[in-house]
Amino acid sequence: MARVCQVSPATVASGVDQGLLKGHKTPTGRRRVQTDDLVAFLRAHSMVVPPELEQGDRTPRVVVVEDDPGYLRVLVRTIEKSDLEVEVVGAANGVDGLLEIGRVQPALIVLDYALPDLNAAQVIQRLLEPGRRSDAEVVVITGGMPDQAAQRLREVGVRVILNKGEGMAAVVEAIRQALRRRKAA
């Protein structure tokens, strides 16, 4: 929003905090504004609405939820540099991941199994609650998990569980296949 309005991020945060701009604050202190609210704000103040906001961006979005900051950074960068043509959003824990999923409505979620606040099954359970709008496919990545946990994830619809040892290329390929399945559906 700061980029679109040509102001500093602190100005946007202040506007949200003062109620001048409809938005919310995440548990980690970041401010989030929904696209529709941003468009309404821009129109109300006679500002130019960028075409990608006006027409709705068709680029598939991927939310990556991973608590290891180094792995998250490398994974996001690897996906962005691949030929997938997706927008990537990162989150460092389950709660922030759920907030980002709600905000961007991704086509796909890459979810670490063991997060500090919620594990993958708990995140997926919240996504399946009545009233949730997410229809994203979930790819779970793990350094290892009990067989029972893998079975439980498959029961709630997870098609792909990857071990981090398989490498970044395996994650990119899993994303590619998931996007193909989504497009075919």
ROVOKOL-285225 format. One record per residue: residue in three letters; x, y, z of N, C-alpha, C in turn. Coordinates in steps of 0.1 Angstrom, whole numbers, plus 5000, padded with zeros to 4 digits. Example, Ala and Ser with C-alpha at 12.3 -4.5 7.8 and 13.67 -1.06 7.14 Angstrom:
BEGIN
ALA513249435078512349555078513249675078;SER512849785071513749895071512950005079;
END
This chain:
BEGIN
MET500849885000500050005000500950135000;ALA502050125008502950245008503450274994;ARG503750174986504250194973503150254964;VAL501950204965500850244956500550394960;CYS500550424972500150564977501350654977;GLN502550604975503850684975504050754988;VAL503850674999504150715013504950615019;SER505450645031506250545039505350445045;PRO505950325048505150225055504750275069;ALA505450355075505050415088503850495087;THR503650565076502450645073501250555072;VAL501350445065500350345063499950285077;ALA500950245084500750185098499950285107;SER500350415106499750515114498250535110;GLY498050525097496650545092495750425097;VAL496350305097495550195102495250205117;ASP496350235124496250255139495250355143;GLN495150465135494250575138492850555133;GLY492650445125491250425120490950495107;LEU491950565102491750645089491750555077;LEU492250435079492350335068491850195074;LYS490950135067490550005072491549905070;GLY491949835081493049735080493149675094;HIS494049585096494249515109495749505112;LYS496049475124497449455128497549305132;THR498649245126498949105129499549085143;PRO499548965148500148945161501648985162;THR502248985150503749025150503849175147;GLY502749255147502849395146502849455132;ARG502649375122502549425109501049465106;ARG500849565097499549605093499149545080;ARG497949505079497449445066496149525062;VAL496149545049494949615043494449525031;GLN493149485031492649405021492649485008;THR492749414996492749484983491549564981;ASP490349514984489149594982489149724990;ASP489649715003489649835011490649935006;LEU491749885000492749974994492150044982;VAL491449974973490850034961489750134966;ALA488950104976487950194981488650324986;PHE489750304994490450424999491050514988;LEU491650444978492150524966491050604959;ARG489950534957488850604950488250714958;ALA488150694971487550794980488450924981;HIS489750904978490651014979491151054965;SER490351024955490651054941492051024936;MET492550904940493850864937493750754925;VAL494750744918494850644907494850504913;VAL493950424907493950284911494750204901;PRO495850134905496650064896495849954889;PRO496149924876495349834869495249694875;GLU496349644881496349514887495449504899;LEU495149614905494149614916492749634911;GLU492649714900491349744894490749614888;GLN491449544881490949424873491149294881;GLY491849304892492049174899493249104893;ASP494249084901495449014896495148864894;ARG495448814882495248674879496448584882;THR497548644887498748564890498448474902;PRO498648344901498448254912499348294924;ARG498848284936499648314948499948194955;VAL501148184961501648074969502048134983;VAL501448084994501848125007502848015012;VAL504048055016504947965022505047995037;VAL504747885045504747905060505947815065;GLU506947885070508147815075508847895086;ASP509147825097509747905108511247925108;ASP511947845100513347865098513647985089;PRO514048095094514148215085515148195073;GLY516148125074517048095063516448015053;TYR515747905057515047815047513947885041;LEU513147965048512048045043512548135032;ARG513648215035514148305025514648235012;VAL515348125014515848055002514747994994;LEU513747935001512647874994511747984986;VAL511548094993510748204986511548244974;ARG512848264975513648314964513748214953;THR513848084957513847974947512547974939;ILE511447984945510147984939510048104929;GLU510448224935510348344927511148334914;LYS512348274915513248264904512948154894;SER512048064898511647954889510748004878;ASP510347914869509547954858508047944861;LEU507647944874506347914878505348034876;GLU505848154875505048274873503948284884;VAL504448284897503448294908503948414917;GLU503048464925503448564935503648484948;VAL504748504955505048434967504948524979;VAL504248474990504148545002504648445013;GLY505548495022506148415032505548455046;ALA505548355055505048375068505948285077;ALA506248335089507148265098506548175109;ASN505248175110504548085119503148055115;GLY502447965122501147925118500148035118;VAL500148125128499148235129499348335118;ASP500548375116500848465105500448405091;GLY500748275090500348205078498848205076;LEU498148185086496648185085496148325081;LEU496848425086496448565083496748595068;GLU497948555064498348575050497448495040;ILE497048375044496148295036494848365034;GLY494348415045493048485045493148615036;ARG494348685037494548805030494648785015;VAL495548695010495848674996495048574989;GLN494348484996493548374990494448304980;PRO495448234985496448164975495848044968;ALA496448014957496147894950496747774957;LEU497847794964498647684970499347734983;ILE499447644992500047675005501247575006;VAL502447615009503547535012503747545027;LEU503547435034503447445049504447355056;ASP505247415064506147335072505347255082;TYR505647125084504847045094505047095108;ALA506247125113506547165127506747315128;LEU505747385132505947525134505947555149;PRO506447665154506447695168505147705175;ASP504147755168502847775174501747675170;LEU501647635158500747545153501447445143;ASN501047315144501647225134500747235121;ALA501247165111500547165098499047115100;ALA498847015107497446965109496547065116;GLN497147145125496347245132495947355123;VAL496947395114496647505104495647455095;ILE495747335090494747285080493347275087;GLN493347225099492047215106491347355107;ARG492147465109491547595110491047635096;LEU491747595085491347625072490047555068;LEU489847445074488647365071487347405079;GLU487547495088486447535097485347605088;PRO484047585092482947645085483147795083;GLY482847845072482947995069484248035063;ARG485247945063486547975056486347965041;ARG487148045034486948055020488147995012;SER489047935019490247885012489947755005;ASP490347744992490247614985491647584980;ALA492647634986494047614982494447474985;GLU495347414976495947284978497147314988;VAL497447214996498447225006499547125003;VAL500847175002501947085001502747095015;VAL502846985022503546995035505046955033;ILE505947035039507347005039507746975053;THR508646875054509046835068510446785069;GLY511046795080512346735083512046595088;GLY510846555090510446425095509246435104;MET508346335103507146335111506746185113;PRO505946165124505446025126504545985115;ASP504445855113503545795103502145835105;GLN501745835118500345875121500046015117;ALA501046105118500846245114500646255099;ALA501446185092501346175077499946125073;GLN499446015079498145965076497046065079;ARG497146135090496146235094496146345084;LEU497246385079497346495069496646445056;ARG496946325052496246265040494746255041;GLU494346225053492846215056492146355054;VAL492946465057492246595056492546655042;GLY493146575033493246625019494646665014;VAL495646645022497046685017497446575008;ARG497746614995498246514985499746494986;VAL500446604989501946594988502546625001;ILE503446535006504246555018505646525013;LEU506546635014507946625010508846635022;ASN509946555021510946575031511946685026;LYS512346775035513146885031514446835025;GLY514846715028516046655022515946625007;GLU514746625002514546604987515046724979;GLY515146844986515646964980514647054975;MET515047174971514247284966513547244953;ALA514247174944513747134931512447054933;ALA512446964943511246884945510046964950;VAL510347074958509247164962508747234950;VAL509647294942509147364930508347274920;GLU508847144919508047054910506747024916;ALA506647004929505346984936504347104934;ILE504947224935504147344932503647344918;ARG504547314909504147304894502947204892;GLN503147084898502046984896500747024903;ALA500847084914499647134921498947244913;LEU499647334907499047434899498447384886;ARG499047274881498447214869497147144873;ARG497147074884495847014889494847114891;ARG495147224897494147334899493647394886;LYS494547414877494147464864493247374856;ALA493547244857492647134851491347134857;ALA491247154870489947144877489147264873;
END
